[in-house]
Amino acid sequence: MYFCIKMTFENKIEAAVQEMFDRISFAEQPAGLYDPLRYMIRIGGKRIRPKLCLTTYSLFCDNFSSEIEEPALGLEIFHSFTLMHDDIMDRSPLRRGRETVWKKWNEDTAILSGDAMLIEAYRRIARTPQPALPKVLDLFTDTAAQVCEGQQMDMEFESRDMVEMIEYEQMIGLKTACLLACSAEVGALVAGAGKAECDALYNYGYQLGMAFQIADDYLDAFGDEKVFGKPIGGDIINCKKSWLTVRAIEKAGEKASGKADKKSAETSNLLNILDSQALTDEEKAAKIARVKKIYVELGVDKDARQAIESYSEKAMESLSGLGLSHVKEEALRRFADHLIGRVK
């Protein structure tokens, strides 16, 4: 009986999200502006944010309607907007195995269509029904600003050798975790949940977002390419700061001097390897192997898995005292497990 309830709840969310995106439409003209929006939505993704929004809404309401579907769509459209502009800044040629918008069209189109996508996200969010609309708009606007702040920090880190873990986790909190937290709270707000429930679900989403980003960083180095969905070692090849990089630099300094903020010879060696160019496939493979070897020697891979587990536990601890039924709490646990389960 419990298995049937579990499958019905999750299938209901999956079916609702699929139907929402099957029905989504944008203006037809000018096609040069709106075709990239249709393209970004078609290449899809895991739809984590609308699924989380509908999941938290379902904790308090039984049936879906446009009152929750529109803001849930808005959250995913906003996420797609950030990806469209991120791809320009990162010079990424591929997104989910397909050409990125700036590569398929051009940079000007990607910038302008990204702007149109942001406006479309606000249009959907603004269809949130009263009395939740003011709170949802404030939350979404604050979150949108935080995502931009996180992106700016991420770009600034690229020109720095040393980044403290507290800075890095602040950055991913802004760039990734805040939007998941917003998605969780929007569902609760639209469902009419009280402040305690909304605060708890926001924290659940935030902690889960932290676990998700660290898991993504981990899988970029240690994942299975077929499961991960993109080539392994991209962060290493592109000299990008990741949780593993920051922790490795931190531990290399501690190992040599007992002080995490001192640049040791081992730290310099790691930084030199990370900053080295790799042009051919052989050079790329060798660079990835060397960096991963250092990660393993320093125990960074284990540290990452422990951090993922710790944040996941914090997410579930956020729900204590809410009085959720066992079935509802288990639904949130399965959502968390599904999100970061690729690391386990």
C-alpha positions as CSV (number, residue, x, y, z in Angstrom):
1,M,0.0,0.0,0.0
2,Y,2.8,2.4,0.9
3,F,4.6,1.6,-2.3
4,C,1.4,2.6,-4.3
5,I,1.1,5.9,-2.4
6,K,4.8,6.7,-3.0
7,M,4.6,6.0,-6.7
8,T,1.3,7.9,-7.1
9,F,2.7,11.0,-5.4
10,E,5.9,11.1,-7.4
11,N,4.2,10.2,-10.7
12,K,1.7,12.9,-10.1
13,I,4.4,15.5,-9.8
14,E,6.3,14.2,-12.8
15,A,3.2,14.1,-15.0
16,A,2.1,17.6,-13.9
17,V,5.6,19.1,-14.8
18,Q,5.7,17.2,-18.1
19,E,2.2,18.5,-19.0
20,M,3.1,22.1,-18.0
21,F,6.1,22.1,-20.3
22,D,4.3,20.4,-23.1
23,R,1.8,23.2,-23.0
24,I,4.2,26.2,-22.6
25,S,4.2,28.7,-25.4
26,F,5.9,32.0,-26.2
27,A,5.1,34.8,-28.7
28,E,5.6,33.8,-32.4
29,Q,7.2,37.0,-33.6
30,P,9.8,38.2,-33.9
31,A,11.0,34.7,-34.3
32,G,14.6,35.8,-33.9
33,L,13.8,36.8,-30.3
34,Y,11.5,34.0,-29.3
35,D,12.9,31.0,-31.1
36,P,15.9,30.8,-28.6
37,L,13.4,30.7,-25.7
38,R,11.6,27.7,-27.3
39,Y,15.0,26.1,-28.0
40,M,16.1,26.5,-24.4
41,I,12.9,25.0,-23.0
42,R,12.9,22.1,-25.5
43,I,16.5,21.0,-24.6
44,G,15.0,20.5,-21.1
45,G,16.9,19.4,-18.0
46,K,15.9,17.8,-14.8
47,R,13.2,20.5,-14.0
48,I,14.3,20.3,-10.4
49,R,12.9,23.7,-9.4
50,P,9.3,23.3,-10.7
51,K,9.3,19.8,-9.3
52,L,10.3,21.0,-5.9
53,C,7.8,23.8,-6.0
54,L,4.9,21.4,-6.9
55,T,6.2,19.0,-4.2
56,T,6.0,21.5,-1.4
57,Y,2.7,22.8,-2.7
58,S,1.4,19.2,-2.6
59,L,2.2,19.0,1.1
60,F,-0.8,21.3,1.8
61,C,-3.0,21.0,-1.3
62,D,-4.2,18.0,-3.3
63,N,-4.8,19.3,-6.8
64,F,-2.7,21.4,-9.2
65,S,-4.1,24.4,-11.0
66,S,-2.7,27.5,-12.8
67,E,-2.3,29.2,-9.4
68,I,0.8,27.0,-8.8
69,E,1.7,26.0,-12.4
70,E,2.4,29.6,-13.5
71,P,4.9,30.5,-10.8
72,A,6.5,27.0,-11.0
73,L,7.0,27.6,-14.8
74,G,8.4,31.1,-13.9
75,L,11.1,29.5,-11.7
76,E,12.3,27.2,-14.4
77,I,12.2,29.9,-17.1
78,F,14.3,32.1,-14.8
79,H,16.8,29.3,-14.3
80,S,17.0,28.8,-18.1
81,F,17.6,32.6,-18.5
82,T,20.6,32.3,-16.1
83,L,22.0,29.4,-18.1
84,M,21.7,31.3,-21.3
85,H,23.7,34.2,-20.0
86,D,26.1,31.9,-18.1
87,D,27.0,30.1,-21.3
88,I,28.1,33.4,-22.9
89,M,30.3,34.3,-19.9
90,D,31.8,30.8,-19.7
91,R,32.2,30.5,-23.5
92,S,30.4,27.1,-23.3
93,P,29.7,25.6,-26.7
94,L,27.3,22.9,-25.4
95,R,24.4,22.7,-23.0
96,R,22.9,19.2,-22.3
97,G,24.7,17.9,-25.4
98,R,23.2,20.6,-27.7
99,E,24.7,23.9,-29.0
100,T,24.3,26.8,-26.6
101,V,22.2,29.7,-27.8
102,W,25.1,32.1,-28.3
103,K,26.8,29.4,-30.4
104,K,23.8,28.4,-32.4
105,W,22.8,32.0,-33.1
106,N,25.2,34.7,-31.8
107,E,26.0,36.6,-28.6
108,D,23.7,39.5,-29.3
109,T,20.8,37.2,-29.8
110,A,21.6,35.2,-26.6
111,I,21.8,38.4,-24.6
112,L,18.5,39.9,-25.9
113,S,16.6,36.6,-25.8
114,G,17.9,36.0,-22.3
115,D,16.5,39.4,-21.3
116,A,13.1,38.3,-22.9
117,M,13.3,35.1,-20.9
118,L,13.8,37.0,-17.6
119,I,10.8,39.2,-18.5
120,E,8.8,36.0,-19.2
121,A,9.8,34.6,-15.9
122,Y,8.4,37.6,-14.1
123,R,5.3,37.5,-16.2
124,R,4.6,34.0,-14.9
125,I,5.5,34.8,-11.3
126,A,3.2,37.8,-11.4
127,R,0.3,35.4,-12.1
128,T,0.6,34.0,-8.5
129,P,-2.8,34.5,-6.9
130,Q,-3.5,36.8,-4.0
131,P,-2.8,36.8,-1.1
132,A,0.5,35.1,-1.8
133,L,1.5,37.4,-4.6
134,P,3.3,40.1,-2.6
135,K,5.4,37.6,-0.6
136,V,6.2,35.5,-3.7
137,L,7.3,38.6,-5.7
138,D,9.5,39.9,-2.9
139,L,11.0,36.4,-2.4
140,F,11.6,35.9,-6.1
141,T,13.1,39.4,-6.6
142,D,15.5,38.9,-3.7
143,T,16.5,35.5,-5.1
144,A,17.1,36.9,-8.6
145,A,19.4,39.5,-7.1
146,Q,21.3,36.9,-5.0
147,V,21.8,34.7,-8.1
148,C,23.5,37.6,-9.9
149,E,25.6,38.3,-6.8
150,G,26.7,34.6,-6.8
151,Q,27.6,34.7,-10.5
152,Q,29.7,37.8,-9.9
153,M,31.6,36.1,-7.1
154,D,32.1,33.1,-9.3
155,M,33.7,35.2,-12.0
156,E,35.9,37.0,-9.6
157,F,37.2,33.7,-8.2
158,E,38.5,32.8,-11.7
159,S,41.3,35.4,-11.4
160,R,42.3,34.4,-7.8
161,D,44.6,31.6,-6.8
162,M,43.3,31.4,-3.3
163,V,39.6,31.2,-2.4
164,E,38.6,30.4,1.2
165,M,36.0,27.6,1.7
166,I,33.7,30.1,3.5
167,E,33.8,32.3,0.4
168,Y,33.1,29.4,-2.0
169,E,30.2,28.1,0.0
170,Q,28.8,31.7,0.2
171,M,29.0,31.8,-3.6
172,I,27.2,28.6,-4.3
173,G,24.7,29.5,-1.6
174,L,23.8,32.6,-3.7
175,K,24.2,31.1,-7.1
176,T,22.5,27.7,-6.6
177,A,21.0,27.1,-3.2
178,C,18.9,30.3,-3.0
179,L,16.9,29.4,-6.1
180,L,16.1,25.9,-4.8
181,A,15.2,27.5,-1.5
182,C,12.9,30.0,-3.2
183,S,11.3,27.2,-5.2
184,A,10.5,25.3,-2.1
185,E,9.0,28.3,-0.3
186,V,7.0,29.5,-3.3
187,G,5.1,26.2,-3.3
188,A,4.3,26.5,0.4
189,L,3.3,30.2,0.1
190,V,0.9,29.6,-2.8
191,A,-0.6,26.7,-0.8
192,G,-1.3,29.1,2.1
193,A,1.2,27.5,4.5
194,G,2.1,29.4,7.7
195,K,5.4,31.2,8.4
196,A,6.9,28.3,10.3
197,E,6.3,25.9,7.4
198,C,7.5,28.4,4.8
199,D,10.7,29.1,6.7
200,A,11.4,25.4,7.3
201,L,10.9,24.5,3.6
202,Y,13.1,27.4,2.5
203,N,15.8,26.1,4.7
204,Y,15.2,22.5,3.4
205,G,15.6,23.8,-0.2
206,Y,18.7,25.8,0.7
207,Q,20.5,23.0,2.4
208,L,19.5,20.7,-0.4
209,G,20.9,23.2,-2.9
210,M,24.2,23.2,-1.2
211,A,24.4,19.4,-1.3
212,F,23.3,19.5,-4.9
213,Q,26.1,21.9,-6.0
214,I,28.8,20.1,-4.1
215,A,27.6,16.8,-5.7
216,D,27.7,18.5,-9.1
217,D,31.3,19.5,-8.4
218,Y,32.2,16.0,-7.2
219,L,30.6,14.3,-10.2
220,D,32.4,16.7,-12.6
221,A,35.6,14.9,-11.5
222,F,34.5,11.5,-10.3
223,G,31.2,10.8,-12.0
224,D,30.3,8.4,-14.8
225,E,30.0,10.5,-18.0
226,K,27.0,8.4,-19.2
227,V,25.2,9.1,-16.0
228,F,26.5,12.7,-15.4
229,G,25.4,13.8,-18.9
230,K,28.5,15.7,-19.8
231,P,32.2,15.1,-20.2
232,I,34.1,14.4,-17.0
233,G,36.8,16.9,-15.9
234,G,35.3,20.0,-17.4
235,D,36.0,22.1,-14.3
236,I,39.6,20.9,-14.3
237,I,40.2,21.5,-18.0
238,N,38.7,25.0,-17.8
239,C,40.7,25.9,-14.6
240,K,37.4,26.6,-12.8
241,K,37.2,26.8,-9.0
242,S,35.1,24.0,-7.6
243,W,34.4,22.7,-4.1
244,L,37.1,20.1,-4.6
245,T,39.7,22.6,-5.9
246,V,39.1,24.9,-2.9
247,R,39.3,22.1,-0.4
248,A,42.4,20.6,-2.1
249,I,44.2,24.0,-1.9
250,E,43.1,24.3,1.7
251,K,44.3,20.9,2.7
252,A,47.6,21.2,0.8
253,G,48.4,24.3,2.9
254,E,47.4,22.6,6.1
255,K,49.5,19.5,5.3
256,A,52.6,21.6,4.7
257,S,52.4,24.2,7.4
258,G,49.4,23.6,9.6
259,K,48.0,26.9,8.4
260,A,45.3,26.8,5.7
261,D,46.0,30.3,4.5
262,K,49.7,29.8,3.8
263,K,50.7,29.1,0.2
264,S,53.0,26.0,0.4
265,A,55.1,24.3,-2.3
266,E,52.4,21.6,-2.5
267,T,49.8,24.3,-3.0
268,S,51.8,26.0,-5.7
269,N,52.3,22.6,-7.5
270,L,48.5,22.0,-7.5
271,L,47.8,25.5,-8.7
272,N,50.4,25.1,-11.5
273,I,48.8,21.9,-12.6
274,L,45.3,23.4,-12.5
275,D,46.4,26.5,-14.5
276,S,48.3,24.5,-17.1
277,Q,46.8,24.5,-20.6
278,A,45.6,21.2,-22.1
279,L,44.8,21.4,-25.8
280,T,44.9,17.9,-27.2
281,D,42.8,15.0,-25.9
282,E,45.9,13.3,-24.5
283,E,46.9,16.5,-22.6
284,K,43.4,16.9,-21.2
285,A,43.2,13.3,-20.1
286,A,46.6,13.6,-18.4
287,K,45.7,16.9,-16.6
288,I,42.4,15.4,-15.3
289,A,44.3,12.3,-14.1
290,R,46.9,14.3,-12.3
291,V,44.4,16.6,-10.5
292,K,42.2,13.7,-9.5
293,K,45.3,11.8,-8.1
294,I,46.0,14.8,-5.9
295,Y,42.3,15.0,-4.8
296,V,42.4,11.3,-3.8
297,E,45.8,11.7,-2.0
298,L,44.5,14.6,0.0
299,G,41.2,12.8,0.7
300,V,39.2,15.6,-1.0
301,D,36.9,13.0,-2.6
302,K,35.9,11.7,0.8
303,D,35.5,15.2,2.2
304,A,33.1,16.1,-0.6
305,R,30.9,13.0,0.0
306,Q,30.8,13.8,3.7
307,A,29.8,17.5,3.0
308,I,27.0,16.3,0.7
309,E,25.7,13.9,3.3
310,S,26.0,16.6,6.0
311,Y,24.0,19.2,4.0
312,S,21.4,16.5,3.1
313,E,20.9,15.7,6.8
314,K,20.6,19.4,7.6
315,A,17.8,19.6,4.9
316,M,15.8,16.8,6.6
317,E,16.5,18.3,10.1
318,S,14.8,21.5,8.9
319,L,11.5,19.6,8.8
320,S,11.5,18.5,12.4
321,G,8.7,19.9,14.4
322,L,6.4,20.6,11.5
323,G,4.2,17.6,12.1
324,L,4.3,16.4,8.6
325,S,2.8,12.9,8.0
326,H,5.2,10.1,7.4
327,V,4.2,9.9,3.8
328,K,4.9,13.6,3.2
329,E,8.2,13.6,5.0
330,E,9.3,10.6,3.1
331,A,8.3,12.3,-0.2
332,L,10.8,15.1,0.7
333,R,13.4,12.6,1.7
334,R,13.1,10.8,-1.6
335,F,13.3,14.1,-3.5
336,A,16.6,14.8,-1.7
337,D,17.9,11.3,-2.3
338,H,17.0,11.5,-6.0
339,L,18.7,14.9,-6.3
340,I,22.1,13.9,-4.8
341,G,21.8,10.1,-5.0
342,R,24.2,9.9,-8.0
343,V,27.1,10.3,-5.5
344,K,26.1,7.5,-3.2
